Amino acid sequence: MIKAVEWAIGGVVAVAIWSGMLLNLSSLDLDAFEKHLVLYVPLYAVISFGLISLGIICYRVATFRDCPEAAEELQHVGTL
């Protein structure tokens, strides 16, 4: 199974669980605070994903290694 299909199945399952809890299809008795959490779970997930992605990008840029040999080779190829 390709990775995109696995992610799509996981997304469909997550949306089904979220919508079931949002529409009170489960036998759980949620108070106002828990309903608030369920309602905003997608927003919290998107914000968390963005912050984690930003952290990874900043870390990778900060630890990027210079490679003088490759830079010289690219400059040489550019003059041909």
C-alpha positions as CSV (number, residue, x, y, z in Angstrom):
1,M,0.0,0.0,0.0
2,I,1.5,3.3,-1.0
3,K,2.0,6.0,1.7
4,A,-0.6,8.4,0.3
5,V,-3.3,5.7,0.7
6,E,-2.2,5.0,4.3
7,W,-2.4,8.7,5.1
8,A,-5.8,9.1,3.4
9,I,-7.2,6.1,5.3
10,G,-5.9,7.6,8.6
11,G,-7.4,11.0,7.7
12,V,-10.8,9.5,6.9
13,V,-10.8,7.5,10.2
14,A,-9.8,10.6,12.2
15,V,-12.5,12.7,10.5
16,A,-15.0,10.0,11.1
17,I,-14.1,9.8,14.8
18,W,-14.1,13.6,15.2
19,S,-17.4,14.1,13.4
20,G,-19.0,11.3,15.5
21,M,-17.9,13.0,18.7
22,L,-18.9,16.4,17.4
23,L,-22.4,15.2,16.5
24,N,-22.8,13.3,19.8
25,L,-23.1,9.9,18.1
26,S,-21.2,8.2,20.9
27,S,-22.5,7.3,24.3
28,L,-20.0,9.6,25.9
29,D,-21.4,12.4,28.1
30,L,-19.3,15.5,27.3
31,D,-19.4,18.6,29.4
32,A,-18.9,22.1,27.9
33,F,-15.1,22.1,28.1
34,E,-14.8,18.7,26.5
35,K,-17.1,19.8,23.7
36,H,-15.0,22.9,23.2
37,L,-11.9,20.7,22.9
38,V,-13.5,18.3,20.4
39,L,-14.7,21.3,18.3
40,Y,-11.3,22.8,18.0
41,V,-9.2,19.7,17.6
42,P,-8.6,20.3,13.9
43,L,-7.4,23.8,14.5
44,Y,-5.0,22.6,17.3
45,A,-3.7,19.9,15.0
46,V,-3.0,22.4,12.2
47,I,-1.3,24.8,14.5
48,S,0.8,22.0,16.0
49,F,1.8,20.7,12.6
50,G,2.8,24.2,11.5
51,L,4.9,24.9,14.6
52,I,6.7,21.5,14.4
53,S,7.4,22.1,10.7
54,L,8.7,25.5,11.4
55,G,11.0,24.1,14.1
56,I,12.3,21.4,11.8
57,I,13.0,23.9,9.0
58,C,14.8,26.3,11.4
59,Y,16.9,23.4,12.8
60,R,17.8,22.2,9.3
61,V,18.8,25.7,8.1
62,A,20.9,26.2,11.3
63,T,22.8,22.9,10.9
64,F,23.2,23.1,7.1
65,R,26.7,22.1,6.1
66,D,28.8,24.1,3.6
67,C,30.4,22.2,0.8
68,P,33.1,24.3,-0.8
69,E,34.0,21.6,-3.4
70,A,30.4,21.4,-4.7
71,A,30.2,25.2,-4.8
72,E,33.4,25.3,-6.9
73,E,32.1,22.6,-9.2
74,L,28.8,24.4,-9.7
75,Q,30.6,27.6,-10.6
76,H,32.8,25.7,-13.0
77,V,29.8,24.1,-14.7
78,G,28.1,27.5,-14.9
79,T,30.9,29.0,-17.0
80,L,30.8,26.3,-19.7
